[in-house]
Amino acid sequence: MSSIPRVCRAMKQLFEQEAPVLARQCGLRQRSIPLATLAYVLVLGWWKAPQSGPSALARFAGTLDVALCKQDLDHHFTERTANWLLALLQRAVQMLVCAGTVDLPLLRQFTAVLVEDGSSISLPSALASVWRGCGGSPATGGKEPKNEASLKITVRWDLLGGRLEGPYLQEGRSRELSSVLREQEMPKGSLWLADLGYWSLRFLHWLSQRGVFFLLRLKDGVALWYQGQRVDVLDLLPEAVGAQVDLPVELGACQEVKGVRRLSERVPDHVVKKRHQRLYEYAQDHGKAVSQRALDLAQWRVLVTNVPVCMLTFQQALALMRARWQIELLFKLWKQCALIDEWSGTKPWRVLCEISAKVLAMVVQHWFVLLSCWDDPHRSLMLVAEGLREQVPVHGLMKRLPLQRALRLMVARVQANCSIAALSTRPSTSRRLQSAWDPGLT
């Protein structure tokens, strides 16, 4: 469970105890500013104002009662500082901070509802020896190779209890299947949601053997068996728009994954048109042609799951697949509001310092999200993040107020304005999850 005393202890342990030790391990020595204070300045300063340069960070240091000029701060942006901030981020993601389960009966059927995804950040080409990218064409409007250097952020997020596994950083050229998260087991009875990039028959078999449920789109080309006969994914699909078919199938050439349901639904014409448009745009960007099979498959929504029908109806499965987009909104929040993929300088090591500090700030921000509003299923992450940035706990850190009291005031102010109003024309994901469980709820 997440609580104000627990988050206080986590912050003090991370910044005041772990930070100096990790700094010494990375070869940093203290200059004009204590290393714990430097960590506070960089992480909280970029959290409060993501566009800050050295001058703005030096002014933020003044609010922490630290006299620091921008030249002194700029001298800290070295390779050792970048390694230190990365090590501090890796230590932060090991700290277990979670909340009570959210009040959504559909999710509470499972021990956890885990959504997993990744997002890439393009880096200056000078960092290609540190974070290798995938290569690719030159970036639009510039001469810099788009993916010569890049890193990938991977996250697994529990929509039930709020726990965040990650963010983990890996090379941009790494595949989703090689994520560090593959080494971390999921609790028995949990539900795993992911996109097609994480598709692996071996992994789905591994999940089934350990009592973990999965729900994801069916990947074209995977062998499909129905009533002992191998069938094509286009077989036995509903013809009428809105019609739904739920069939028991096995997956894999040797029927490795058993006890699976294939859920298929014919989508409206306007949805098909949008899907075709995306297919043509993707093909044009990558110099490929769109196959007729891809155009045909765009007419249906096809899912696979090993959750029994007594626990999950067709409509509930669709609602849960929509909930998977919450992790996309999380990355959108980090990139558009926290600007984790933007930087103000040009020196390579300063760029890495800024990225690691901003991502670490998002981990700390998530702790406060769990404190302030996780029990509200209709919370808006955007509203909460905006409120938290305005209330960065400077007074508590400088002991003008007890830290617990400062955090309590911060949380109280954020809680007053964090819910999404009910809309009849466009219901939120949380209300769709409610109505899928009980159509009488809105």
One Martini backbone bead per residue (centre of mass of N, CA, C, O) as a GRO file, in nm:
protein
  442
    1MET     BB    1   0.098   0.035   0.019
    2SER     BB    2   0.030   0.372  -0.015
    3SER     BB    3   0.199   0.638   0.166
    4ILE     BB    4   0.327   0.910   0.299
    5PRO     BB    5   0.552   0.781   0.472
    6ARG     BB    6   0.658   0.596   0.246
    7VAL     BB    7   0.734   0.818   0.039
    8CYS     BB    8   0.926   0.966   0.223
    9ARG     BB    9   1.125   0.732   0.257
   10ALA     BB   10   1.187   0.695  -0.044
   11MET     BB   11   1.305   0.976  -0.099
   12LYS     BB   12   1.529   0.976   0.116
   13GLN     BB   13   1.669   0.721   0.024
   14LEU     BB   14   1.730   0.802  -0.268
   15PHE     BB   15   1.858   1.104  -0.230
   16GLU     BB   16   2.024   1.077   0.065
   17GLN     BB   17   2.151   0.775   0.037
   18GLU     BB   18   2.190   0.660  -0.258
   19ALA     BB   19   2.314   0.890  -0.426
   20PRO     BB   20   2.602   0.913  -0.297
   21VAL     BB   21   2.685   0.618  -0.343
   22LEU     BB   22   2.648   0.611  -0.654
   23ALA     BB   23   2.842   0.841  -0.714
   24ARG     BB   24   3.099   0.701  -0.616
   25GLN     BB   25   3.072   0.454  -0.810
   26CYS     BB   26   3.088   0.670  -1.068
   27GLY     BB   27   3.322   0.895  -0.981
   28LEU     BB   28   3.208   1.111  -0.805
   29ARG     BB   29   3.259   1.445  -0.685
   30GLN     BB   30   3.236   1.687  -0.467
   31ARG     BB   31   3.169   2.019  -0.492
   32SER     BB   32   2.958   2.294  -0.449
   33ILE     BB   33   2.752   2.044  -0.412
   34PRO     BB   34   2.560   1.830  -0.290
   35LEU     BB   35   2.453   1.536  -0.424
   36ALA     BB   36   2.164   1.534  -0.316
   37THR     BB   37   2.097   1.821  -0.415
   38LEU     BB   38   2.154   1.773  -0.713
   39ALA     BB   39   1.927   1.569  -0.751
   40TYR     BB   40   1.698   1.758  -0.678
   41VAL     BB   41   1.749   1.976  -0.890
   42LEU     BB   42   1.721   1.800  -1.148
   43VAL     BB   43   1.456   1.645  -1.099
   44LEU     BB   44   1.265   1.872  -0.986
   45GLY     BB   45   1.328   2.091  -1.194
   46TRP     BB   46   1.225   1.923  -1.447
   47TRP     BB   47   0.948   1.868  -1.335
   48LYS     BB   48   0.849   2.166  -1.307
   49ALA     BB   49   1.055   2.249  -1.571
   50PRO     BB   50   1.125   2.094  -1.869
   51GLN     BB   51   1.266   2.362  -2.023
   52SER     BB   52   1.512   2.382  -1.864
   53GLY     BB   53   1.801   2.536  -1.801
   54PRO     BB   54   2.068   2.628  -1.618
   55SER     BB   55   1.936   2.892  -1.518
   56ALA     BB   56   1.667   2.772  -1.411
   57LEU     BB   57   1.801   2.565  -1.221
   58ALA     BB   58   1.947   2.775  -1.047
   59ARG     BB   59   1.686   2.908  -0.948
   60PHE     BB   60   1.570   2.654  -0.819
   61ALA     BB   61   1.800   2.620  -0.614
   62GLY     BB   62   1.715   2.874  -0.453
   63THR     BB   63   1.453   2.734  -0.333
   64LEU     BB   64   1.675   2.533  -0.176
   65ASP     BB   65   1.909   2.714  -0.059
   66VAL     BB   66   2.102   2.731  -0.328
   67ALA     BB   67   2.406   2.847  -0.440
   68LEU     BB   68   2.392   2.869  -0.807
   69CYS     BB   69   2.544   2.860  -1.104
   70LYS     BB   70   2.533   2.777  -1.435
   71GLN     BB   71   2.831   2.690  -1.462
   72ASP     BB   72   2.837   2.483  -1.235
   73LEU     BB   73   2.611   2.307  -1.351
   74ASP     BB   74   2.736   2.251  -1.634
   75HIS     BB   75   2.988   2.087  -1.518
   76HIS     BB   76   2.801   1.824  -1.440
   77PHE     BB   77   2.768   1.743  -1.753
   78THR     BB   78   2.861   1.420  -1.756
   79GLU     BB   79   2.925   1.094  -1.782
   80ARG     BB   80   2.905   1.037  -1.476
   81THR     BB   81   2.631   1.173  -1.433
   82ALA     BB   82   2.474   0.997  -1.629
   83ASN     BB   83   2.532   0.729  -1.481
   84TRP     BB   84   2.412   0.814  -1.211
   85LEU     BB   85   2.117   0.873  -1.303
   86LEU     BB   86   2.070   0.590  -1.411
   87ALA     BB   87   2.119   0.443  -1.140
   88LEU     BB   88   1.892   0.595  -0.990
   89LEU     BB   89   1.665   0.493  -1.167
   90GLN     BB   90   1.713   0.187  -1.117
   91ARG     BB   91   1.656   0.215  -0.812
   92ALA     BB   92   1.366   0.329  -0.820
   93VAL     BB   93   1.227   0.078  -0.972
   94GLN     BB   94   1.276  -0.114  -0.711
   95MET     BB   95   1.062   0.040  -0.570
   96LEU     BB   96   0.778  -0.038  -0.381
   97VAL     BB   97   0.488   0.129  -0.521
   98CYS     BB   98   0.151   0.110  -0.409
   99ALA     BB   99  -0.194   0.053  -0.419
  100GLY     BB  100  -0.502   0.018  -0.405
  101THR     BB  101  -0.765  -0.107  -0.539
  102VAL     BB  102  -0.969  -0.037  -0.777
  103ASP     BB  103  -1.322   0.046  -0.836
  104LEU     BB  104  -1.333  -0.233  -1.053
  105PRO     BB  105  -1.475  -0.532  -1.101
  106LEU     BB  106  -1.341  -0.629  -1.365
  107LEU     BB  107  -1.046  -0.610  -1.242
  108ARG     BB  108  -1.094  -0.775  -0.961
  109GLN     BB  109  -1.076  -1.067  -1.082
  110PHE     BB  110  -0.778  -0.993  -1.066
  111THR     BB  111  -0.459  -0.956  -0.934
  112ALA     BB  112  -0.387  -0.825  -1.221
  113VAL     BB  113  -0.348  -0.549  -1.471
  114LEU     BB  114  -0.122  -0.583  -1.741
  115VAL     BB  115   0.050  -0.334  -1.914
  116GLU     BB  116   0.257  -0.343  -2.218
  117ASP     BB  117   0.528  -0.120  -2.325
  118GLY     BB  118   0.686   0.103  -2.570
  119SER     BB  119   0.930   0.380  -2.619
  120SER     BB  120   1.092   0.606  -2.829
  121ILE     BB  121   1.422   0.782  -2.846
  122SER     BB  122   1.585   1.014  -3.011
  123LEU     BB  123   1.931   1.071  -3.075
  124PRO     BB  124   2.225   1.175  -3.101
  125SER     BB  125   2.477   1.039  -3.296
  126ALA     BB  126   2.705   1.054  -3.068
  127LEU     BB  127   2.534   0.805  -2.905
  128ALA     BB  128   2.572   0.529  -3.066
  129SER     BB  129   2.777   0.385  -2.858
  130VAL     BB  130   2.547   0.371  -2.627
  131TRP     BB  131   2.271   0.405  -2.817
  132ARG     BB  132   2.147   0.201  -3.039
  133GLY     BB  133   1.995   0.201  -3.332
  134CYS     BB  134   1.822   0.123  -3.655
  135GLY     BB  135   1.849   0.344  -3.834
  136GLY     BB  136   1.768   0.497  -4.137
  137SER     BB  137   1.628   0.774  -4.224
  138PRO     BB  138   1.627   1.088  -4.244
  139ALA     BB  139   1.525   1.347  -4.093
  140THR     BB  140   1.301   1.576  -4.096
  141GLY     BB  141   1.461   1.872  -4.174
  142GLY     BB  142   1.742   1.704  -4.168
  143LYS     BB  143   2.075   1.538  -4.126
  144GLU     BB  144   1.992   1.359  -3.906
  145PRO     BB  145   1.980   1.055  -3.811
  146LYS     BB  146   1.709   0.916  -3.675
  147ASN     BB  147   1.840   0.599  -3.569
  148GLU     BB  148   2.143   0.586  -3.481
  149ALA     BB  149   2.025   0.698  -3.203
  150SER     BB  150   1.858   0.512  -2.937
  151LEU     BB  151   1.587   0.466  -2.705
  152LYS     BB  152   1.403   0.239  -2.487
  153ILE     BB  153   1.092   0.237  -2.317
  154THR     BB  154   0.984   0.015  -2.060
  155VAL     BB  155   0.649  -0.096  -1.949
  156ARG     BB  156   0.467  -0.213  -1.652
  157TRP     BB  157   0.113  -0.179  -1.577
  158ASP     BB  158  -0.109  -0.164  -1.304
  159LEU     BB  159  -0.456  -0.100  -1.317
  160LEU     BB  160  -0.528  -0.187  -1.020
  161GLY     BB  161  -0.262  -0.099  -0.818
  162GLY     BB  162  -0.035   0.094  -0.992
  163ARG     BB  163   0.208  -0.049  -1.054
  164LEU     BB  164   0.550   0.017  -1.167
  165GLU     BB  165   0.736  -0.143  -1.418
  166GLY     BB  166   0.956   0.079  -1.424
  167PRO     BB  167   1.153   0.227  -1.631
  168TYR     BB  168   1.329   0.082  -1.901
  169LEU     BB  169   1.647   0.089  -2.056
  170GLN     BB  170   1.717   0.055  -2.411
  171GLU     BB  171   1.796  -0.011  -2.704
  172GLY     BB  172   1.643   0.080  -2.998
  173ARG     BB  173   1.709  -0.210  -3.145
  174SER     BB  174   1.542  -0.349  -2.954
  175ARG     BB  175   1.325  -0.583  -2.883
  176GLU     BB  176   1.047  -0.653  -2.707
  177LEU     BB  177   1.135  -0.958  -2.639
  178SER     BB  178   1.411  -0.827  -2.479
  179SER     BB  179   1.296  -0.743  -2.230
  180VAL     BB  180   1.333  -0.722  -1.890
  181LEU     BB  181   1.035  -0.812  -1.823
  182ARG     BB  182   1.066  -1.120  -1.902
  183GLU     BB  183   1.212  -1.183  -1.611
  184GLN     BB  184   0.931  -1.106  -1.485
  185GLU     BB  185   0.697  -1.220  -1.295
  186MET     BB  186   0.359  -1.302  -1.278
  187PRO     BB  187   0.084  -1.328  -1.117
  188LYS     BB  188  -0.142  -1.533  -1.032
  189GLY     BB  189  -0.437  -1.424  -1.204
  190SER     BB  190  -0.341  -1.244  -1.414
  191LEU     BB  191  -0.349  -0.980  -1.666
  192TRP     BB  192  -0.227  -0.960  -2.007
  193LEU     BB  193  -0.138  -0.668  -2.204
  194ALA     BB  194  -0.072  -0.631  -2.563
  195ASP     BB  195   0.088  -0.602  -2.848
  196LEU     BB  196   0.223  -0.740  -3.137
  197GLY     BB  197   0.530  -0.702  -3.048
  198TYR     BB  198   0.475  -0.940  -2.806
  199TRP     BB  199   0.450  -1.181  -2.981
  200SER     BB  200   0.447  -1.525  -2.835
  201LEU     BB  201   0.400  -1.853  -2.806
  202ARG     BB  202   0.595  -1.922  -2.581
  203PHE     BB  203   0.489  -1.706  -2.382
  204LEU     BB  204   0.192  -1.795  -2.372
  205HIS     BB  205   0.256  -2.075  -2.264
  206TRP     BB  206   0.400  -1.978  -2.008
  207LEU     BB  207   0.156  -1.833  -1.888
  208SER     BB  208  -0.044  -2.070  -1.877
  209GLN     BB  209   0.135  -2.251  -1.686
  210ARG     BB  210   0.113  -1.998  -1.454
  211GLY     BB  211  -0.185  -1.866  -1.447
  212VAL     BB  212  -0.189  -1.657  -1.686
  213PHE     BB  213  -0.351  -1.412  -1.845
  214PHE     BB  214  -0.464  -1.323  -2.182
  215LEU     BB  215  -0.491  -1.022  -2.410
  216LEU     BB  216  -0.498  -1.014  -2.773
  217ARG     BB  217  -0.412  -0.988  -3.076
  218LEU     BB  218  -0.413  -1.150  -3.370
  219LYS     BB  219  -0.163  -1.291  -3.553
  220ASP     BB  220  -0.071  -1.313  -3.858
  221GLY     BB  221   0.027  -1.663  -3.927
  222VAL     BB  222  -0.096  -1.813  -3.705
  223ALA     BB  223  -0.175  -2.106  -3.604
  224LEU     BB  224  -0.512  -2.252  -3.641
  225TRP     BB  225  -0.743  -2.436  -3.428
  226TYR     BB  226  -1.058  -2.622  -3.510
  227GLN     BB  227  -1.177  -2.912  -3.434
  228GLY     BB  228  -0.885  -3.040  -3.539
  229GLN     BB  229  -0.858  -2.801  -3.751
  230ARG     BB  230  -0.699  -2.619  -3.978
  231VAL     BB  231  -0.722  -2.260  -3.994
  232ASP     BB  232  -0.807  -1.962  -4.106
  233VAL     BB  233  -0.855  -1.645  -3.994
  234LEU     BB  234  -1.090  -1.598  -4.220
  235ASP     BB  235  -1.238  -1.806  -4.087
  236LEU     BB  236  -1.533  -1.780  -3.924
  237LEU     BB  237  -1.646  -1.500  -3.991
  238PRO     BB  238  -1.835  -1.241  -3.964
  239GLU     BB  239  -2.055  -1.056  -4.183
  240ALA     BB  240  -2.197  -0.875  -4.002
  241VAL     BB  241  -2.228  -0.584  -3.865
  242GLY     BB  242  -2.151  -0.652  -3.520
  243ALA     BB  243  -2.084  -0.931  -3.529
  244GLN     BB  244  -2.022  -1.223  -3.312
  245VAL     BB  245  -1.738  -1.452  -3.239
  246ASP     BB  246  -1.692  -1.749  -3.020
  247LEU     BB  247  -1.398  -1.958  -3.017
  248PRO     BB  248  -1.243  -2.260  -2.974
  249VAL     BB  249  -0.882  -2.278  -2.961
  250GLU     BB  250  -0.560  -2.331  -3.114
  251LEU     BB  251  -0.206  -2.262  -3.098
  252GLY     BB  252  -0.007  -2.358  -3.337
  253ALA     BB  253   0.132  -2.612  -3.513
  254CYS     BB  254   0.128  -2.794  -3.221
  255GLN     BB  255  -0.076  -2.681  -3.018
  256GLU     BB  256   0.055  -2.525  -2.764
  257VAL     BB  257  -0.204  -2.339  -2.723
  258LYS     BB  258  -0.456  -2.383  -2.499
  259GLY     BB  259  -0.760  -2.260  -2.411
  260VAL     BB  260  -0.872  -2.072  -2.648
  261ARG     BB  261  -1.013  -1.763  -2.754
  262ARG     BB  262  -1.189  -1.647  -3.044
  263LEU     BB  263  -1.246  -1.304  -3.114
  264SER     BB  264  -1.501  -1.173  -3.340
  265GLU     BB  265  -1.555  -0.860  -3.535
  266ARG     BB  266  -1.747  -0.658  -3.726
  267VAL     BB  267  -1.675  -0.359  -3.866
  268PRO     BB  268  -1.730  -0.067  -3.970
  269ASP     BB  269  -1.669   0.117  -4.249
  270HIS     BB  270  -1.524   0.364  -4.114
  271VAL     BB  271  -1.306   0.185  -3.982
  272VAL     BB  272  -1.192   0.057  -4.235
  273LYS     BB  273  -1.101   0.318  -4.371
  274LYS     BB  274  -0.894   0.398  -4.153
  275ARG     BB  275  -0.721   0.144  -4.173
  276HIS     BB  276  -0.641   0.175  -4.467
  277GLN     BB  277  -0.500   0.446  -4.436
  278ARG     BB  278  -0.279   0.344  -4.239
  279LEU     BB  279  -0.161   0.131  -4.428
  280TYR     BB  280  -0.073   0.327  -4.656
  281GLU     BB  281   0.106   0.510  -4.482
  282TYR     BB  282   0.302   0.294  -4.385
  283ALA     BB  283   0.393   0.194  -4.667
  284GLN     BB  284   0.505   0.467  -4.763
  285ASP     BB  285   0.717   0.509  -4.532
  286HIS     BB  286   0.848   0.194  -4.601
  287GLY     BB  287   0.832   0.099  -4.905
  288LYS     BB  288   0.550  -0.051  -4.937
  289ALA     BB  289   0.299  -0.288  -4.984
  290VAL     BB  290  -0.040  -0.359  -4.987
  291SER     BB  291  -0.218  -0.620  -4.903
  292GLN     BB  292  -0.512  -0.785  -4.945
  293ARG     BB  293  -0.516  -0.923  -4.669
  294ALA     BB  294  -0.496  -0.671  -4.495
  295LEU     BB  295  -0.759  -0.544  -4.603
  296ASP     BB  296  -0.942  -0.774  -4.508
  297LEU     BB  297  -0.871  -0.779  -4.197
  298ALA     BB  298  -0.982  -0.479  -4.142
  299GLN     BB  299  -1.293  -0.585  -4.099
  300TRP     BB  300  -1.171  -0.695  -3.822
  301ARG     BB  301  -1.188  -0.806  -3.486
  302VAL     BB  302  -0.910  -0.997  -3.339
  303LEU     BB  303  -0.902  -1.213  -3.059
  304VAL     BB  304  -0.710  -1.347  -2.776
  305THR     BB  305  -0.790  -1.584  -2.501
  306ASN     BB  306  -0.777  -1.754  -2.160
  307VAL     BB  307  -1.037  -1.647  -2.060
  308PRO     BB  308  -1.311  -1.740  -1.934
  309VAL     BB  309  -1.646  -1.684  -1.992
  310CYS     BB  310  -1.723  -1.659  -1.682
  311MET     BB  311  -1.523  -1.389  -1.666
  312LEU     BB  312  -1.549  -1.312  -1.994
  313THR     BB  313  -1.688  -1.125  -2.212
  314PHE     BB  314  -1.690  -0.976  -2.505
  315GLN     BB  315  -1.737  -0.681  -2.403
  316GLN     BB  316  -1.515  -0.694  -2.184
  317ALA     BB  317  -1.279  -0.739  -2.376
  318LEU     BB  318  -1.309  -0.471  -2.527
  319ALA     BB  319  -1.270  -0.289  -2.278
  320LEU     BB  320  -0.983  -0.392  -2.209
  321MET     BB  321  -0.849  -0.312  -2.477
  322ARG     BB  322  -0.898  -0.012  -2.430
  323ALA     BB  323  -0.724   0.001  -2.163
  324ARG     BB  324  -0.442  -0.032  -2.298
  325TRP     BB  325  -0.422   0.284  -2.375
  326GLN     BB  326  -0.311   0.395  -2.105
  327ILE     BB  327  -0.007   0.363  -2.179
  328GLU     BB  328  -0.014   0.569  -2.408
  329LEU     BB  329  -0.093   0.806  -2.221
  330LEU     BB  330   0.161   0.793  -2.050
  331PHE     BB  331   0.362   0.861  -2.277
  332LYS     BB  332   0.225   1.123  -2.357
  333LEU     BB  333   0.271   1.263  -2.089
  334TRP     BB  334   0.584   1.242  -2.087
  335LYS     BB  335   0.626   1.394  -2.368
  336GLN     BB  336   0.429   1.652  -2.361
  337CYS     BB  337   0.486   1.743  -2.050
  338ALA     BB  338   0.790   1.632  -1.968
  339LEU     BB  339   0.990   1.606  -2.212
  340ILE     BB  340   1.176   1.331  -2.247
  341ASP     BB  341   1.238   1.397  -2.581
  342GLU     BB  342   1.375   1.664  -2.472
  343TRP     BB  343   1.624   1.938  -2.517
  344SER     BB  344   1.849   2.225  -2.462
  345GLY     BB  345   2.101   2.092  -2.555
  346THR     BB  346   2.408   1.942  -2.733
  347LYS     BB  347   2.543   1.774  -2.538
  348PRO     BB  348   2.540   1.445  -2.494
  349TRP     BB  349   2.556   1.420  -2.175
  350ARG     BB  350   2.335   1.621  -2.118
  351VAL     BB  351   2.110   1.468  -2.254
  352LEU     BB  352   2.123   1.217  -2.064
  353CYS     BB  353   2.075   1.368  -1.803
  354GLU     BB  354   1.792   1.477  -1.877
  355ILE     BB  355   1.648   1.213  -1.934
  356SER     BB  356   1.696   1.066  -1.663
  357ALA     BB  357   1.571   1.286  -1.481
  358LYS     BB  358   1.287   1.287  -1.610
  359VAL     BB  359   1.219   0.989  -1.568
  360LEU     BB  360   1.253   0.998  -1.263
  361ALA     BB  361   1.030   1.206  -1.218
  362MET     BB  362   0.802   1.010  -1.317
  363VAL     BB  363   0.829   0.813  -1.086
  364VAL     BB  364   0.766   1.013  -0.861
  365GLN     BB  365   0.495   1.104  -0.973
  366HIS     BB  366   0.360   0.825  -0.946
  367TRP     BB  367   0.359   0.816  -0.643
  368PHE     BB  368   0.161   1.064  -0.622
  369VAL     BB  369  -0.072   0.943  -0.776
  370LEU     BB  370  -0.127   0.716  -0.571
  371LEU     BB  371  -0.184   0.909  -0.333
  372SER     BB  372  -0.417   1.107  -0.460
  373CYS     BB  373  -0.611   0.909  -0.701
  374TRP     BB  374  -0.639   0.591  -0.735
  375ASP     BB  375  -0.935   0.550  -0.604
  376ASP     BB  376  -1.013   0.700  -0.871
  377PRO     BB  377  -1.135   0.581  -1.172
  378HIS     BB  378  -1.180   0.900  -1.299
  379ARG     BB  379  -0.910   0.990  -1.351
  380SER     BB  380  -0.667   1.243  -1.457
  381LEU     BB  381  -0.345   1.248  -1.547
  382MET     BB  382  -0.317   1.535  -1.652
  383LEU     BB  383  -0.432   1.686  -1.406
  384VAL     BB  384  -0.243   1.566  -1.195
  385ALA     BB  385   0.029   1.650  -1.319
  386GLU     BB  386  -0.023   1.951  -1.316
  387GLY     BB  387  -0.062   1.975  -1.008
  388LEU     BB  388   0.217   1.857  -0.921
  389ARG     BB  389   0.404   2.064  -1.059
  390GLU     BB  390   0.290   2.305  -0.879
  391GLN     BB  391   0.370   2.108  -0.597
  392VAL     BB  392   0.656   2.096  -0.544
  393PRO     BB  393   0.829   1.994  -0.237
  394VAL     BB  394   1.024   2.233  -0.123
  395HIS     BB  395   0.958   2.292   0.180
  396GLY     BB  396   1.005   2.000   0.282
  397LEU     BB  397   1.306   1.971   0.187
  398MET     BB  398   1.388   2.246   0.360
  399LYS     BB  399   1.227   2.233   0.645
  400ARG     BB  400   0.982   2.439   0.666
  401LEU     BB  401   0.845   2.163   0.654
  402PRO     BB  402   0.726   1.883   0.702
  403LEU     BB  403   0.722   1.647   0.466
  404GLN     BB  404   0.448   1.519   0.529
  405ARG     BB  405   0.290   1.785   0.525
  406ALA     BB  406   0.361   1.874   0.239
  407LEU     BB  407   0.237   1.622   0.100
  408ARG     BB  408  -0.048   1.653   0.211
  409LEU     BB  409  -0.104   1.928   0.076
  410MET     BB  410  -0.048   1.838  -0.213
  411VAL     BB  411  -0.264   1.615  -0.232
  412ALA     BB  412  -0.515   1.783  -0.158
  413ARG     BB  413  -0.501   1.976  -0.406
  414VAL     BB  414  -0.523   1.754  -0.626
  415GLN     BB  415  -0.792   1.604  -0.546
  416ALA     BB  416  -0.998   1.843  -0.626
  417ASN     BB  417  -0.878   1.803  -0.955
  418CYS     BB  418  -0.904   1.470  -1.111
  419SER     BB  419  -1.173   1.436  -1.261
  420ILE     BB  420  -1.389   1.294  -1.496
  421ALA     BB  421  -1.645   1.376  -1.661
  422ALA     BB  422  -1.948   1.281  -1.758
  423LEU     BB  423  -2.013   1.139  -2.088
  424SER     BB  424  -2.249   1.045  -2.326
  425THR     BB  425  -2.076   1.054  -2.605
  426ARG     BB  426  -1.775   1.009  -2.439
  427PRO     BB  427  -1.671   0.775  -2.263
  428SER     BB  428  -1.469   0.663  -2.049
  429THR     BB  429  -1.285   0.395  -1.967
  430SER     BB  430  -1.400   0.353  -1.681
  431ARG     BB  431  -1.703   0.354  -1.776
  432ARG     BB  432  -1.676   0.114  -1.966
  433LEU     BB  433  -1.597  -0.088  -1.744
  434GLN     BB  434  -1.855  -0.057  -1.584
  435SER     BB  435  -2.069  -0.124  -1.811
  436ALA     BB  436  -1.954  -0.409  -1.878
  437TRP     BB  437  -2.034  -0.524  -1.596
  438ASP     BB  438  -2.284  -0.296  -1.570
  439PRO     BB  439  -2.517  -0.152  -1.772
  440GLY     BB  440  -2.644   0.034  -1.533
  441LEU     BB  441  -2.381   0.177  -1.537
  442THR     BB  442  -2.221   0.534  -1.558
   0.00000   0.00000   0.00000
